[in-house]
């Protein structure tokens, strides 16, 4: 399932609940769907992959 498709479904679910979507909620949905995709990749590729992603996402010291 592609990232944008998953995000689209999440936005539809939220609007069906009758909530007004604002930018903060969209940001939260993007974050949650990204976490969801990280879990999927962790299951498919094992632990090493998640460690690499964590390293890539951690803030770099300049």
Secondary structure by P-SEA (a helix, b strand, c coil): ccaaaaaaaaaaaaaaacccccaaaaaaaaaaaaaaaaaaaaaaccaaaaaaaaaaaccccc
